[in-house]
Amino acid sequence: MENVSTKVNVTRDKKKMSTRIMVSLGMLAAIAVVLVAAIHFPLIPAAAFLEYDPADIPILIGTFAYGPVAGLVLTIVVSVIQGMTVSAGGGIIGIVMHIFATGACALVAGSIYKRNKTRKNALIALVAGALVQTVAMVIMNLIFTPLFMGQPLEVVISMLVPIVIPFNLLKAGINCTITFLLYKSISHLLKGN
């Protein structure tokens, strides 16, 4: 009888945990969409069309709390909602670029952090994630910017070093730094411990 009771308790605990995770991921997605709607501004005056927003911070916090797959799912959900509402001007191209770049960051940073959850490893994970996100955005800009902005590939290539790479390094660096500073202090709220 005790064995059956233990199994029931384990099943109940797993359901509670998965419900908690789903609610937490939903909350983080909502925060990300609100952040991009409320905070967005150009980082590089010469490229005012490239705006910083902190929407990746809740995604990275969710990634560290629940793993790289949860981070990728959160990225997809946020990208689609954001791309259909507050960032509708980017259309499907904006959605795909966001999924690819932030998803790459979440997968890399989440995978590294998952192996060893220390402050030092979190720093390594976020630096690696920011670099991968920057490379991903270079690739996405080479593919999609000529289509989206109607510019020849040569113009996009000429923008890589003075504009695209610095902007993406800055944006990813700011978001990863803020994630690093916030994660430990709020992780217990997400996990309920």
MISE-521563 format. One record per atom (N, C-alpha, C): x, y, z. Coordinates in steps of 0.05 Angstrom, whole numbers, plus 32768, in hexadecimal, padded with zeros to 4 digits. Atoms other than C-alpha are relative to their C-alpha. Layout:
N
XYZ ...
***
This chain:
193
80107FE88000 800080008000 801180198000 7FEE7FE97FFF 8039802F8010 800C80067FE5 7FF57FFD801A 805780237FCB 7FED800F7FED 80147FF38011 801680387FA8 7FFD801D8008 80027FE57FF6 801180767FD4 801880117FF7 7FE87FF28009 805980897FC2 7FFE80067FE3 80037FFB801C 804A80817F78 7FEC80167FFA 80147FEB8003 800C80AD7F7E 800C801B8007 7FF37FE77FF8 803580E27FA3 8014800A7FEB 7FEC7FF98015 806C80E07F6E 7FF2800B7FE7 800F7FF88017 803980E67F36 7FF4801C8004 800B7FE67FF9 801781217F59 801580158000 7FEA7FED8000 805A81437F64 800980077FE4 7FF87FFB801C 806C813B7F1A 7FEC80127FF2 80157FEF800C 8029815A7F05 8003801C800A 7FFD7FE57FF5 803481947F35 8018800D7FF3 7FE87FF4800B 807A819E7F1A 7FFB80087FE3 80047FF9801C 8065819C7ED1 7FEC80187FFE 80127FEA8000 802B81CC7EE0 8010801A8008 7FF07FE97FF7 805C81FB7F05 801280097FE9 7FEE7FF98017 808C81F87EC9 7FF0800E7FEA 80117FF48015 805482077E97 7FF8801D8008 80087FE57FF6 803B82427EC1 801880137FFF 7FE87FF08000 8082825C7ECA 800880087FE4 7FF97FFA801C 809182577E7F 7FEC80137FF4 80157FED800A 804F827A7E6F 8005801C800B 7FFA7FE67FF3 806082B17EA0 8018800D7FF3 7FE77FF6800D 80A682B97E82 7FFA800A7FE4 80077FF8801B 808982BC7E3C 7FF1801B8000 800F7FE77FFE 805882F27E51 801280188007 7FED7FEB7FF8 808F831A7E72 801280087FE8 7FF07FFA8017 80BA83157E33 7FF180117FEC 80107FF18013 8082832F7E07 7FFB801D800A 80047FE57FF4 807483697E37 801A80107FFF 7FE67FF28001 80BE837A7E3A 8006800B7FE4 7FFA7FF6801A 80C5837F7DEF 7FED80177FF8 80137FEB8006 808683AA7DEB 8008801A800F 7FFB7FE97FEF 809D83D87E24 801C800C7FFC 7FE47FF68002 80E883DD7E18 800C7FF87FE6 7FF280048019 810783E47DD4 800B801B7FF6 7FF37FE88009 813984177DBB 80197FF97FF1 7FE880058010 8173841C7D8A 801980018011 7FE680007FF2 81B9840B7DA4 8015800F7FEF 7FEC7FF48012 81DF84247D67 7FF180167FF0 800F7FEB800E 81C884687D4D 80007FFE7FE2 7FFF8002801D 81DE84597D06 7FED7FEB7FF5 801280168008 81AF841D7D05 7FE780018013 80177FFD7FEE 817084367D29 7FEB7FEB7FFD 801380158005 814883FE7D0A 80067FE78010 7FF980167FEF 816D83CC7D36 7FFC8009801D 80077FF87FE5 814E83D27D7B 80067FEA8015 7FFC80127FE9 816383B47DBD 7FE57FFB800E 801780067FEE 812D83917DE6 80097FEA8013 7FF880147FEC 813483677E26 7FF07FE68000 801280178000 810483307E10 800E7FE58004 7FF280197FFD 813A82FB7E10 80077FF9801D 7FF980057FE4 814783037E5B 7FEE7FEB800D 801180157FF5 810982DC7E71 80047FE57FF3 7FFB8019800E 811882A87E3C 80197FF3800B 7FE7800C7FF5 815F829E7E56 7FFC7FF7801D 800580097FE4 8146829B7E9E 7FF07FE68000 800F80198003 811482657E89 80127FE97FF7 7FED80148009 814C82417E65 80117FF58016 7FEF80087FE9 817882407EA3 7FEF7FF08014 8011800D7FEC 813D822B7ECF 7FF77FE47FF7 800D80198009 812081F37EA3 800F7FF27FEA 7FF0800E8014 815581E17E70 7FFE800B7FE3 7FFF7FF5801B 816681EE7E27 7FE77FFB7FEF 801880058010 812881CD7E09 7FEA80138008 80147FED7FF6 80FA81F77E35 8007801C7FF5 7FF77FE6800B 812382347E1F 7FF980037FE3 80067FFF801C 811982237DD6 7FE180027FFC 801D7FFF8002 80CE82177DDF 7FF7801D8008 80077FE57FF7 80C982597E05 800780157FEA 7FF87FEE8016 80EF827C7DCC 7FEC7FFF7FE9 801380028016 80BF82617D98 7FE6800D8007 80197FF47FF8 808182757DBF 8002801E8001 7FFD7FE37FFF 809B82BB7DCE 8004800C7FE5 7FFC7FF6801B 80B382C57D87 7FE780027FF0 80198000800F 807082B37D69 7FED8015800B 80127FEC7FF4 804782DD7D9B 800B801C7FFA 7FF47FE68004 807783177D95 7FFE80087FE2 80007FFA801C 807A83127D49 7FE480057FF5 801B7FFB8009 802E83137D44 7FF38018800E 800C7FEA7FF1 8023834C7D75 801380188000 7FF07FE87FFC 8057837E7D8D 801680057FEB 7FEB7FFD8015 808A83717D56 7FF67FF67FE5 800D800A8018 805A83627D1D 800E800A7FE6 7FF37FF58017 8083838E7CEE 80157FED7FF4 7FEB8012800A 80B983587CE9 7FF47FE87FF2 800D8016800E 808683247CD1 800D7FE58006 7FF6801B7FFE 809982DC7CC7 801F80008001 7FE27FFF8000 80E282EF7CBA 800A8007801C 7FF87FF97FE5 80E783117CFE 7FFC7FE88013 800580177FEF 80C882D47D1F 80167FEA7FFD 7FEC80148006 80F882A47CFD 801C8008800A 7FE67FF77FF7 813582CF7D0C 80027FFF801F 800080007FE2 812182D57D56 80027FE3800A 7FFF801C7FF8 8115828A7D5C 801C7FF57FFC 7FE5800B8006 815882797D3B 8015800B8012 7FEB7FF47FF1 818382AB7D60 7FFD7FFB801E 800580047FE3 816482A97DA6 80007FE28007 8001801D7FFC 8157825E7D9F 801C7FF48001 7FE4800A7FFF 81A182527D8F 800D8008801A 7FF57FF77FE6 81B5827B7DCC 7FF57FEF8017 800C800F7FEA 818482567DF9 800A7FE38000 7FF6801C8001 819A82117DE0 801D7FFE800A 7FE480017FF8 81E482207DE8 80048007801E 7FFD7FF77FE4 81E082467E2A 7FF37FEB8013 800E80137FEF 81AD82157E47 800E7FE58002 7FF2801A8000 81D581D77E33 801980028011 7FE87FFD7FF0 821581F27E52 7FF98003801D 80077FFC7FE4 81F482097E92 7FF47FE7800D 800D80197FF5 81CC81C87E9A 80157FEC800A 7FEB80147FF8 820D81A07EA0 800C8006801C 7FF47FF97FE7 822781C77EDC 7FF5801C8008 800F7FE87FF9 81FB81FB7EFE 800F80118015 7FF17FEE7FEF 822F82297F1B 8000801C7FF4 7FFF7FE5800A 823882747F15 801480037FE9 7FEB7FFF8014 8278826B7EED 7FF57FF47FE6 800A800D8018 8256823B7EBD 7FE980107FF3 80157FEF800B 821A826A7EB6 800C80167FF0 7FF27FEB800F 824A82A07EA0 800B7FF67FE6 7FF6800C8018 826B82727E6E 7FE97FFA7FED 801880078010 8227825B7E55 7FF580197FF2 800C7FE8800C 820E82A27E4A 8012800D7FEC 7FED7FF58013 824D82BA7E28 7FFF7FEF7FE6 800280118017 824A827E7DF9 7FE580047FF1 801B7FFB800B 81FF828A7DEE 8000801A7FF1 80007FE6800D 820A82D37DDD 80107FFF7FE6 7FF080028018 824182C27DAB 7FF17FF07FEA 801080108013 8216828C7D8A 7FE980107FF5 80177FF08009 81DB82BC7D87 800A80157FEC 7FF57FED8012 820782F07D65 80067FF47FE5 7FFB800E8019 821F82BE7D31 7FE67FF97FF2 801A8008800C 81D882A67D26 7FF380197FF3 800C7FE8800C 81C182EE7D19 801080097FE7 7FF17FFA8018 81FA82F87CE7 7FF57FEF7FE9 800A80128015 81E182BB7CC1 7FE480087FF8 801C7FF88007 819882D17CC6 7FFF801A7FF1 7FFF7FE7800F 81A983177CAF 80097FFC7FE3 7FF78005801B 81CE82FC7C73 7FEA7FF37FEF 8016800E800F 819282D17C60 7FE880137FFD 801A7FF38001 815782FD7C72 8000801E7FFC 80007FE38003 816C83467C72 7FFE80097FE3 80057FF9801C 817283497C26 7FE37FFE7FF8 801D80048006 812A832F7C23 7FEF8015800E 80107FEF7FEF 810E83587C5C 8003801E7FF9 7FFB7FE48005 812F839B7C4B 800480067FE3 7FFD7FFB801C 813683917C01 801C800A7FF8 7FE57FF78005 8181839D7C04 80107FEA7FF4 7FEE8015800A 81B683787BDC 80117FF48016 7FF0800F7FED 81E083457C01 801980108007 7FE77FF17FFC 821E83727BF9 7FFB80168015 80067FEB7FED 81FC83A97C21 7FFE7FF4801C 8002800D7FE6 81EC83787C59 801C7FF8800A 7FE580077FF8 8233835E7C59 80108018800A 7FF27FE87FF8 824D83A57C5E 7FF7800A801B 800B7FF87FE6 822183AF7C9C 80087FEE8017 7FFA80137FEB 823A83727CC2 8012800A8015 7FEC7FF87FEC 8278838E7CE4 7FF8801A800E 80067FE77FF1 826283D57CF2 7FE58001800F 801B7FFE7FF5 821983C77D04 7FF57FE6800B 800E80197FF9 81FE837F7D06 800E7FF28017 7FF2800E7FEB 8234835E7D30 8001800F801A 80007FF17FE6 823D83967D63 7FE48001800D 801B7FFF7FF4 81F1839D7D6C 7FF97FE6800D 8007801A7FF5 81E783537D77 80117FF88018 7FEF80057FE9 8222834D7DA5 7FF780108018 800A7FEF7FEA 820883877DCE 7FE67FF6800B 801B80097FF8 81C0836E7DD0 80027FE68010 7FFD801A7FF2 81D383277DE2 80108003801A 7FF07FFB7FE8 8208833F7E13 7FF1800C8017 80117FF37FEB 81D8836D7E38 7FEC7FEC800C 801480137FF6 81A283377E3C 800D7FEA8010 7FF380167FF2 81D383017E52 800B800A801B 7FF67FF57FE7 81F2832F7E87 7FEA80048014 80177FFD7FEE 81AE83417EA4 7FF67FE5800A 8008801B7FF8 819B82F77EA4 80137FF58015 7FEC80097FEC 81DC82E77EC9 7FFB800C801B 80047FF17FE7 81CD831C7EFD 7FE67FF9800E 801B80057FF5 818383097F07 7FFB7FE28007 800A801C7FFF 817F82BD7EFF 80007FF4801C 7FFE800D7FE6 819782A47F43 7FEC800B8014 80127FF47FEC 816D82D67F6A 7FE27FF97FFB 801C80068005 812C82C27F47 7FFB7FE37FF9 8004801C8008 813882787F36 7FEF7FF18015 8010800E7FEB 811A82627F79 7FE280067FFD 801C7FF98005 80D982867F67 7FF47FEE7FEA 800980118016 80D4825E7F26 7FFD7FE38008 8000801C7FF9 80E5821C7F45 7FF17FF98019 801080057FE8 80BE82257F85 800F7FF58017 7FF080097FE8 80F782187FB6 800D8017800E 
***
